[in-house]
Amino acid sequence: MSTKLQDPLALAARILMALLFLPAGIAKLGGFAGTAGYIGSVGLPFPELGAAVAIAVEVGGGLALLLGFQTRWAALITAVFTVAAGLFFHKYWAAPADQVMVNQIMFYKNLAIAGGLLMLTAFGAGAYSVDARRGA
């Protein structure tokens, strides 16, 4: 494929990733108690702290990806968060039979998203980014 497409495709990747994380994080802001309750329901400690971390990663990471600001770090942190979310919230191997399929799909979707984020970690934001303007 032509290298002329690398920068536009990197921008498209960042926008598509941000479209997943930003709305989710903003929704968690409006439903903080529900988010904390859900986190607590899977047995994780300090659910309010977990909800705050989720919001920070999803909103902060989503904005950073969208703008291409500190992209490698934002993508790496968001990838780790996404894998952890899959492991804690989409345990298809322990789900009731009627919930196995949806949780398996969500689990592997999280892994695929993390893979895309790791590509951004490895290769950076591209020319259409704050990082490129700053010479990062």
VMD Tcl script that builds the backbone (N, CA, C; Angstrom):
set m [mol new atoms 408]
animate dup $m
set s [atomselect $m all]
$s set {name element resname resid chain x y z} {
  {N N MET 1 A 0.848 -1.182 0.000}
  {CA C MET 1 A 0.000 0.000 0.000}
  {C C MET 1 A 0.890 1.241 0.000}
  {N N SER 2 A 0.426 2.263 -0.604}
  {CA C SER 2 A 1.174 3.503 -0.722}
  {C C SER 2 A 1.447 4.118 0.641}
  {N N THR 3 A 2.670 4.604 0.822}
  {CA C THR 3 A 3.006 5.273 2.082}
  {C C THR 3 A 2.276 6.609 2.210}
  {N N LYS 4 A 1.720 7.119 1.097}
  {CA C LYS 4 A 0.939 8.362 1.151}
  {C C LYS 4 A -0.297 8.208 2.033}
  {N N LEU 5 A -0.742 6.984 2.222}
  {CA C LEU 5 A -1.939 6.739 3.031}
  {C C LEU 5 A -1.647 6.566 4.517}
  {N N GLN 6 A -0.382 6.441 4.898}
  {CA C GLN 6 A -0.059 6.168 6.291}
  {C C GLN 6 A -0.593 7.236 7.248}
  {N N ASP 7 A -0.355 8.486 6.946}
  {CA C ASP 7 A -0.788 9.546 7.857}
  {C C ASP 7 A -2.311 9.689 7.908}
  {N N PRO 8 A -3.011 9.680 6.775}
  {CA C PRO 8 A -4.476 9.720 6.865}
  {C C PRO 8 A -5.054 8.496 7.583}
  {N N LEU 9 A -4.454 7.326 7.376}
  {CA C LEU 9 A -4.952 6.130 8.054}
  {C C LEU 9 A -4.662 6.179 9.557}
  {N N ALA 10 A -3.517 6.738 9.940}
  {CA C ALA 10 A -3.219 6.905 11.369}
  {C C ALA 10 A -4.236 7.848 12.013}
  {N N LEU 11 A -4.586 8.921 11.308}
  {CA C LEU 11 A -5.610 9.838 11.812}
  {C C LEU 11 A -6.950 9.123 11.944}
  {N N ALA 12 A -7.327 8.368 10.932}
  {CA C ALA 12 A -8.595 7.624 10.986}
  {C C ALA 12 A -8.592 6.644 12.146}
  {N N ALA 13 A -7.485 5.959 12.368}
  {CA C ALA 13 A -7.389 5.012 13.487}
  {C C ALA 13 A -7.583 5.725 14.814}
  {N N ARG 14 A -6.943 6.875 14.967}
  {CA C ARG 14 A -7.077 7.622 16.225}
  {C C ARG 14 A -8.507 8.100 16.430}
  {N N ILE 15 A -9.145 8.585 15.380}
  {CA C ILE 15 A -10.533 9.055 15.494}
  {C C ILE 15 A -11.449 7.896 15.874}
  {N N LEU 16 A -11.287 6.760 15.219}
  {CA C LEU 16 A -12.148 5.604 15.511}
  {C C LEU 16 A -11.941 5.086 16.924}
  {N N MET 17 A -10.715 5.090 17.394}
  {CA C MET 17 A -10.457 4.677 18.780}
  {C C MET 17 A -11.097 5.676 19.755}
  {N N ALA 18 A -10.945 6.957 19.459}
  {CA C ALA 18 A -11.525 7.978 20.338}
  {C C ALA 18 A -13.049 7.861 20.388}
  {N N LEU 19 A -13.663 7.469 19.264}
  {CA C LEU 19 A -15.121 7.301 19.228}
  {C C LEU 19 A -15.609 6.187 20.144}
  {N N LEU 20 A -14.743 5.276 20.481}
  {CA C LEU 20 A -15.101 4.230 21.438}
  {C C LEU 20 A -14.950 4.728 22.871}
  {N N PHE 21 A -13.839 5.368 23.166}
  {CA C PHE 21 A -13.516 5.693 24.549}
  {C C PHE 21 A -14.171 6.977 25.063}
  {N N LEU 22 A -14.192 8.040 24.269}
  {CA C LEU 22 A -14.750 9.314 24.748}
  {C C LEU 22 A -16.211 9.215 25.189}
  {N N PRO 23 A -17.113 8.721 24.357}
  {CA C PRO 23 A -18.512 8.637 24.805}
  {C C PRO 23 A -18.697 7.730 26.025}
  {N N ALA 24 A -17.920 6.649 26.090}
  {CA C ALA 24 A -18.032 5.745 27.244}
  {C C ALA 24 A -17.604 6.454 28.522}
  {N N GLY 25 A -16.516 7.200 28.452}
  {CA C GLY 25 A -16.045 7.927 29.631}
  {C C GLY 25 A -16.995 9.034 30.047}
  {N N ILE 26 A -17.540 9.749 29.076}
  {CA C ILE 26 A -18.494 10.824 29.381}
  {C C ILE 26 A -19.761 10.250 30.006}
  {N N ALA 27 A -20.219 9.117 29.496}
  {CA C ALA 27 A -21.406 8.468 30.079}
  {C C ALA 27 A -21.141 8.046 31.519}
  {N N LYS 28 A -19.924 7.615 31.797}
  {CA C LYS 28 A -19.585 7.219 33.163}
  {C C LYS 28 A -19.610 8.417 34.104}
  {N N LEU 29 A -19.256 9.593 33.592}
  {CA C LEU 29 A -19.334 10.808 34.422}
  {C C LEU 29 A -20.759 11.051 34.892}
  {N N GLY 30 A -21.702 10.913 33.978}
  {CA C GLY 30 A -23.103 11.132 34.311}
  {C C GLY 30 A -23.717 10.018 35.135}
  {N N GLY 31 A -23.114 8.849 35.078}
  {CA C GLY 31 A -23.633 7.707 35.825}
  {C C GLY 31 A -22.587 7.134 36.753}
  {N N PHE 32 A -21.921 8.024 37.484}
  {CA C PHE 32 A -20.795 7.605 38.323}
  {C C PHE 32 A -21.198 6.529 39.328}
  {N N ALA 33 A -22.302 6.725 40.005}
  {CA C ALA 33 A -22.717 5.751 41.021}
  {C C ALA 33 A -22.999 4.388 40.394}
  {N N GLY 34 A -23.654 4.381 39.249}
  {CA C GLY 34 A -23.923 3.132 38.561}
  {C C GLY 34 A -22.649 2.441 38.112}
  {N N THR 35 A -21.685 3.232 37.628}
  {CA C THR 35 A -20.405 2.679 37.210}
  {C C THR 35 A -19.678 2.061 38.394}
  {N N ALA 36 A -19.638 2.784 39.500}
  {CA C ALA 36 A -18.988 2.260 40.706}
  {C C ALA 36 A -19.701 0.998 41.193}
  {N N GLY 37 A -21.011 1.002 41.137}
  {CA C GLY 37 A -21.773 -0.184 41.535}
  {C C GLY 37 A -21.452 -1.380 40.655}
  {N N TYR 38 A -21.343 -1.160 39.359}
  {CA C TYR 38 A -21.020 -2.247 38.436}
  {C C TYR 38 A -19.618 -2.789 38.708}
  {N N ILE 39 A -18.676 -1.897 38.949}
  {CA C ILE 39 A -17.308 -2.313 39.270}
  {C C ILE 39 A -17.303 -3.134 40.558}
  {N N GLY 40 A -18.023 -2.674 41.552}
  {CA C GLY 40 A -18.119 -3.411 42.809}
  {C C GLY 40 A -18.792 -4.765 42.645}
  {N N SER 41 A -19.728 -4.860 41.708}
  {CA C SER 41 A -20.481 -6.103 41.530}
  {C C SER 41 A -19.621 -7.259 41.020}
  {N N VAL 42 A -18.470 -6.953 40.435}
  {CA C VAL 42 A -17.585 -8.028 39.990}
  {C C VAL 42 A -16.499 -8.327 41.022}
  {N N GLY 43 A -16.616 -7.693 42.188}
  {CA C GLY 43 A -15.713 -7.996 43.288}
  {C C GLY 43 A -14.433 -7.190 43.334}
  {N N LEU 44 A -14.315 -6.161 42.507}
  {CA C LEU 44 A -13.105 -5.345 42.546}
  {C C LEU 44 A -13.151 -4.413 43.754}
  {N N PRO 45 A -12.017 -4.196 44.412}
  {CA C PRO 45 A -11.991 -3.290 45.568}
  {C C PRO 45 A -12.034 -1.826 45.124}
  {N N PHE 46 A -12.419 -0.961 46.026}
  {CA C PHE 46 A -12.425 0.481 45.794}
  {C C PHE 46 A -13.150 0.856 44.503}
  {N N PRO 47 A -14.413 0.516 44.389}
  {CA C PRO 47 A -15.124 0.750 43.126}
  {C C PRO 47 A -15.209 2.221 42.717}
  {N N GLU 48 A -15.262 3.137 43.675}
  {CA C GLU 48 A -15.305 4.556 43.320}
  {C C GLU 48 A -13.988 4.984 42.684}
  {N N LEU 49 A -12.888 4.497 43.231}
  {CA C LEU 49 A -11.584 4.787 42.640}
  {C C LEU 49 A -11.495 4.168 41.247}
  {N N GLY 50 A -11.984 2.955 41.109}
  {CA C GLY 50 A -11.990 2.298 39.802}
  {C C GLY 50 A -12.791 3.076 38.774}
  {N N ALA 51 A -13.941 3.616 39.203}
  {CA C ALA 51 A -14.763 4.415 38.294}
  {C C ALA 51 A -14.029 5.689 37.891}
  {N N ALA 52 A -13.352 6.319 38.838}
  {CA C ALA 52 A -12.591 7.534 38.524}
  {C C ALA 52 A -11.451 7.231 37.550}
  {N N VAL 53 A -10.773 6.112 37.761}
  {CA C VAL 53 A -9.694 5.720 36.850}
  {C C VAL 53 A -10.253 5.437 35.457}
  {N N ALA 54 A -11.373 4.722 35.397}
  {CA C ALA 54 A -11.992 4.419 34.104}
  {C C ALA 54 A -12.348 5.705 33.362}
  {N N ILE 55 A -12.918 6.666 34.067}
  {CA C ILE 55 A -13.268 7.943 33.446}
  {C C ILE 55 A -12.018 8.669 32.962}
  {N N ALA 56 A -10.994 8.698 33.795}
  {CA C ALA 56 A -9.756 9.389 33.415}
  {C C ALA 56 A -9.125 8.754 32.177}
  {N N VAL 57 A -9.095 7.422 32.142}
  {CA C VAL 57 A -8.485 6.743 31.000}
  {C C VAL 57 A -9.333 6.937 29.752}
  {N N GLU 58 A -10.642 6.769 29.884}
  {CA C GLU 58 A -11.499 6.849 28.702}
  {C C GLU 58 A -11.612 8.270 28.159}
  {N N VAL 59 A -11.812 9.251 29.034}
  {CA C VAL 59 A -11.921 10.637 28.566}
  {C C VAL 59 A -10.542 11.198 28.219}
  {N N GLY 60 A -9.613 11.072 29.158}
  {CA C GLY 60 A -8.266 11.598 28.908}
  {C C GLY 60 A -7.570 10.891 27.767}
  {N N GLY 61 A -7.610 9.563 27.787}
  {CA C GLY 61 A -6.988 8.793 26.712}
  {C C GLY 61 A -7.683 9.015 25.385}
  {N N GLY 62 A -9.011 9.094 25.410}
  {CA C GLY 62 A -9.764 9.335 24.184}
  {C C GLY 62 A -9.418 10.679 23.560}
  {N N LEU 63 A -9.342 11.712 24.390}
  {CA C LEU 63 A -8.969 13.039 23.880}
  {C C LEU 63 A -7.532 13.051 23.350}
  {N N ALA 64 A -6.627 12.412 24.092}
  {CA C ALA 64 A -5.234 12.367 23.659}
  {C C ALA 64 A -5.105 11.643 22.321}
  {N N LEU 65 A -5.832 10.544 22.166}
  {CA C LEU 65 A -5.799 9.823 20.891}
  {C C LEU 65 A -6.382 10.673 19.771}
  {N N LEU 66 A -7.493 11.312 20.031}
  {CA C LEU 66 A -8.144 12.143 19.023}
  {C C LEU 66 A -7.211 13.245 18.519}
  {N N LEU 67 A -6.536 13.894 19.446}
  {CA C LEU 67 A -5.649 15.008 19.098}
  {C C LEU 67 A -4.268 14.551 18.649}
  {N N GLY 68 A -3.930 13.307 18.951}
  {CA C GLY 68 A -2.575 12.850 18.673}
  {C C GLY 68 A -1.574 13.488 19.613}
  {N N PHE 69 A -1.952 13.585 20.878}
  {CA C PHE 69 A -1.119 14.199 21.911}
  {C C PHE 69 A -0.596 13.107 22.842}
  {N N GLN 70 A 0.724 13.005 22.956}
  {CA C GLN 70 A 1.324 11.938 23.768}
  {C C GLN 70 A 0.717 10.591 23.382}
  {N N THR 71 A 0.598 10.389 22.090}
  {CA C THR 71 A -0.159 9.264 21.541}
  {C C THR 71 A 0.376 7.915 21.986}
  {N N ARG 72 A 1.664 7.740 21.973}
  {CA C ARG 72 A 2.218 6.434 22.344}
  {C C ARG 72 A 1.865 6.074 23.783}
  {N N TRP 73 A 1.987 7.015 24.691}
  {CA C TRP 73 A 1.644 6.756 26.095}
  {C C TRP 73 A 0.146 6.568 26.261}
  {N N ALA 74 A -0.618 7.432 25.636}
  {CA C ALA 74 A -2.081 7.322 25.745}
  {C C ALA 74 A -2.561 5.984 25.211}
  {N N ALA 75 A -2.014 5.562 24.084}
  {CA C ALA 75 A -2.422 4.291 23.492}
  {C C ALA 75 A -2.000 3.113 24.366}
  {N N LEU 76 A -0.812 3.166 24.932}
  {CA C LEU 76 A -0.343 2.074 25.793}
  {C C LEU 76 A -1.194 1.954 27.051}
  {N N ILE 77 A -1.453 3.068 27.700}
  {CA C ILE 77 A -2.274 3.055 28.920}
  {C C ILE 77 A -3.682 2.570 28.600}
  {N N THR 78 A -4.232 3.048 27.505}
  {CA C THR 78 A -5.582 2.651 27.118}
  {C C THR 78 A -5.626 1.171 26.723}
  {N N ALA 79 A -4.563 0.662 26.113}
  {CA C ALA 79 A -4.499 -0.766 25.771}
  {C C ALA 79 A -4.496 -1.626 27.028}
  {N N VAL 80 A -3.692 -1.260 28.006}
  {CA C VAL 80 A -3.651 -2.021 29.270}
  {C C VAL 80 A -5.020 -1.983 29.942}
  {N N PHE 81 A -5.641 -0.815 29.977}
  {CA C PHE 81 A -6.977 -0.659 30.545}
  {C C PHE 81 A -7.988 -1.550 29.819}
  {N N THR 82 A -7.900 -1.602 28.504}
  {CA C THR 82 A -8.854 -2.369 27.700}
  {C C THR 82 A -8.706 -3.872 27.934}
  {N N VAL 83 A -7.482 -4.348 28.055}
  {CA C VAL 83 A -7.262 -5.764 28.365}
  {C C VAL 83 A -7.779 -6.072 29.768}
  {N N ALA 84 A -7.486 -5.194 30.727}
  {CA C ALA 84 A -7.972 -5.403 32.092}
  {C C ALA 84 A -9.503 -5.423 32.128}
  {N N ALA 85 A -10.137 -4.529 31.391}
  {CA C ALA 85 A -11.606 -4.511 31.338}
  {C C ALA 85 A -12.139 -5.832 30.797}
  {N N GLY 86 A -11.501 -6.357 29.779}
  {CA C GLY 86 A -11.905 -7.648 29.228}
  {C C GLY 86 A -11.777 -8.759 30.255}
  {N N LEU 87 A -10.662 -8.765 30.959}
  {CA C LEU 87 A -10.420 -9.824 31.946}
  {C C LEU 87 A -11.390 -9.762 33.127}
  {N N PHE 88 A -11.751 -8.564 33.563}
  {CA C PHE 88 A -12.622 -8.438 34.733}
  {C C PHE 88 A -14.111 -8.426 34.410}
  {N N PHE 89 A -14.477 -7.930 33.231}
  {CA C PHE 89 A -15.896 -7.723 32.952}
  {C C PHE 89 A -16.465 -8.606 31.852}
  {N N HIS 90 A -15.628 -9.368 31.174}
  {CA C HIS 90 A -16.124 -10.232 30.093}
  {C C HIS 90 A -15.575 -11.649 30.239}
  {N N LYS 91 A -15.660 -12.181 31.455}
  {CA C LYS 91 A -15.144 -13.518 31.761}
  {C C LYS 91 A -16.083 -14.577 31.191}
  {N N TYR 92 A -16.002 -14.782 29.904}
  {CA C TYR 92 A -16.909 -15.733 29.248}
  {C C TYR 92 A -16.697 -17.147 29.761}
  {N N TRP 93 A -15.499 -17.462 30.205}
  {CA C TRP 93 A -15.190 -18.801 30.699}
  {C C TRP 93 A -15.894 -19.103 32.027}
  {N N ALA 94 A -16.403 -18.076 32.692}
  {CA C ALA 94 A -17.094 -18.269 33.960}
  {C C ALA 94 A -18.538 -17.777 33.893}
  {N N ALA 95 A -19.001 -17.423 32.710}
  {CA C ALA 95 A -20.348 -16.864 32.542}
  {C C ALA 95 A -21.383 -17.984 32.451}
  {N N PRO 96 A -22.621 -17.662 32.848}
  {CA C PRO 96 A -23.708 -18.629 32.631}
  {C C PRO 96 A -23.843 -18.920 31.132}
  {N N ALA 97 A -24.345 -20.091 30.814}
  {CA C ALA 97 A -24.401 -20.555 29.423}
  {C C ALA 97 A -25.058 -19.545 28.495}
  {N N ASP 98 A -26.104 -18.871 28.947}
  {CA C ASP 98 A -26.802 -17.933 28.070}
  {C C ASP 98 A -26.042 -16.619 27.874}
  {N N GLN 99 A -24.928 -16.417 28.601}
  {CA C GLN 99 A -24.139 -15.194 28.483}
  {C C GLN 99 A -22.742 -15.437 27.917}
  {N N VAL 100 A -22.430 -16.696 27.616}
  {CA C VAL 100 A -21.086 -17.025 27.141}
  {C C VAL 100 A -20.780 -16.328 25.825}
  {N N MET 101 A -21.665 -16.448 24.852}
  {CA C MET 101 A -21.358 -15.926 23.519}
  {C C MET 101 A -21.107 -14.427 23.531}
  {N N VAL 102 A -21.982 -13.653 24.147}
  {CA C VAL 102 A -21.812 -12.197 24.135}
  {C C VAL 102 A -20.543 -11.799 24.888}
  {N N ASN 103 A -20.250 -12.471 25.992}
  {CA C ASN 103 A -19.038 -12.137 26.735}
  {C C ASN 103 A -17.778 -12.560 25.992}
  {N N GLN 104 A -17.845 -13.673 25.272}
  {CA C GLN 104 A -16.696 -14.093 24.478}
  {C C GLN 104 A -16.432 -13.087 23.351}
  {N N ILE 105 A -17.477 -12.647 22.703}
  {CA C ILE 105 A -17.327 -11.631 21.653}
  {C C ILE 105 A -16.732 -10.355 22.229}
  {N N MET 106 A -17.262 -9.901 23.357}
  {CA C MET 106 A -16.764 -8.668 23.976}
  {C C MET 106 A -15.310 -8.815 24.429}
  {N N PHE 107 A -14.964 -9.984 24.980}
  {CA C PHE 107 A -13.600 -10.225 25.433}
  {C C PHE 107 A -12.617 -10.121 24.267}
  {N N TYR 108 A -12.913 -10.844 23.192}
  {CA C TYR 108 A -12.001 -10.820 22.049}
  {C C TYR 108 A -12.030 -9.487 21.307}
  {N N LYS 109 A -13.139 -8.782 21.353}
  {CA C LYS 109 A -13.193 -7.426 20.795}
  {C C LYS 109 A -12.247 -6.519 21.583}
  {N N ASN 110 A -12.249 -6.650 22.896}
  {CA C ASN 110 A -11.328 -5.862 23.711}
  {C C ASN 110 A -9.875 -6.162 23.349}
  {N N LEU 111 A -9.562 -7.445 23.134}
  {CA C LEU 111 A -8.196 -7.786 22.759}
  {C C LEU 111 A -7.834 -7.182 21.396}
  {N N ALA 112 A -8.769 -7.214 20.460}
  {CA C ALA 112 A -8.508 -6.639 19.135}
  {C C ALA 112 A -8.302 -5.126 19.231}
  {N N ILE 113 A -9.107 -4.461 20.035}
  {CA C ILE 113 A -8.942 -3.017 20.236}
  {C C ILE 113 A -7.579 -2.732 20.847}
  {N N ALA 114 A -7.192 -3.529 21.830}
  {CA C ALA 114 A -5.871 -3.364 22.449}
  {C C ALA 114 A -4.779 -3.544 21.395}
  {N N GLY 115 A -4.976 -4.475 20.466}
  {CA C GLY 115 A -4.008 -4.660 19.386}
  {C C GLY 115 A -3.857 -3.404 18.543}
  {N N GLY 116 A -4.967 -2.781 18.197}
  {CA C GLY 116 A -4.904 -1.527 17.447}
  {C C GLY 116 A -4.210 -0.431 18.238}
  {N N LEU 117 A -4.487 -0.374 19.524}
  {CA C LEU 117 A -3.833 0.618 20.378}
  {C C LEU 117 A -2.328 0.365 20.465}
  {N N LEU 118 A -1.934 -0.895 20.503}
  {CA C LEU 118 A -0.507 -1.205 20.527}
  {C C LEU 118 A 0.176 -0.820 19.214}
  {N N MET 119 A -0.566 -0.884 18.108}
  {CA C MET 119 A -0.011 -0.400 16.839}
  {C C MET 119 A 0.252 1.107 16.928}
  {N N LEU 120 A -0.676 1.851 17.521}
  {CA C LEU 120 A -0.441 3.286 17.707}
  {C C LEU 120 A 0.729 3.521 18.653}
  {N N THR 121 A 0.864 2.672 19.662}
  {CA C THR 121 A 2.008 2.775 20.568}
  {C C THR 121 A 3.308 2.574 19.800}
  {N N ALA 122 A 3.320 1.584 18.944}
  {CA C ALA 122 A 4.541 1.253 18.203}
  {C C ALA 122 A 4.892 2.275 17.138}
  {N N PHE 123 A 3.886 2.760 16.407}
  {CA C PHE 123 A 4.165 3.575 15.227}
  {C C PHE 123 A 3.819 5.050 15.378}
  {N N GLY 124 A 3.144 5.417 16.454}
  {CA C GLY 124 A 2.859 6.816 16.706}
  {C C GLY 124 A 1.628 7.334 15.987}
  {N N ALA 125 A 1.414 8.630 16.131}
  {CA C ALA 125 A 0.177 9.285 15.719}
  {C C ALA 125 A 0.127 9.656 14.246}
  {N N GLY 126 A 1.272 9.750 13.594}
  {CA C GLY 126 A 1.301 10.209 12.209}
  {C C GLY 126 A 1.434 11.722 12.132}
  {N N ALA 127 A 1.459 12.221 10.917}
  {CA C ALA 127 A 1.736 13.639 10.673}
  {C C ALA 127 A 0.611 14.564 11.122}
  {N N TYR 128 A -0.626 14.077 11.121}
  {CA C TYR 128 A -1.765 14.924 11.463}
  {C C TYR 128 A -2.048 14.812 12.955}
  {N N SER 129 A -1.134 15.358 13.751}
  {CA C SER 129 A -1.241 15.206 15.192}
  {C C SER 129 A -0.495 16.322 15.915}
  {N N VAL 130 A -0.856 16.498 17.170}
  {CA C VAL 130 A -0.122 17.427 18.023}
  {C C VAL 130 A 1.309 16.935 18.184}
  {N N ASP 131 A 1.476 15.634 18.340}
  {CA C ASP 131 A 2.826 15.075 18.489}
  {C C ASP 131 A 3.730 15.496 17.327}
  {N N ALA 132 A 3.243 15.405 16.101}
  {CA C ALA 132 A 4.041 15.757 14.929}
  {C C ALA 132 A 4.369 17.251 14.928}
  {N N ARG 133 A 3.408 18.060 15.316}
  {CA C ARG 133 A 3.644 19.511 15.356}
  {C C ARG 133 A 4.702 19.887 16.393}
  {N N ARG 134 A 4.734 19.109 17.478}
  {CA C ARG 134 A 5.684 19.361 18.558}
  {C C ARG 134 A 7.036 18.697 18.306}
  {N N GLY 135 A 7.104 17.895 17.239}
  {CA C GLY 135 A 8.351 17.196 16.932}
  {C C GLY 135 A 8.607 16.005 17.835}
  {N N ALA 136 A 7.533 15.461 18.428}
  {CA C ALA 136 A 7.687 14.325 19.351}
  {C C ALA 136 A 7.904 13.037 18.596}
}
mol reanalyze $m
mol bondsrecalc $m
mol representation Tube
mol addrep $m
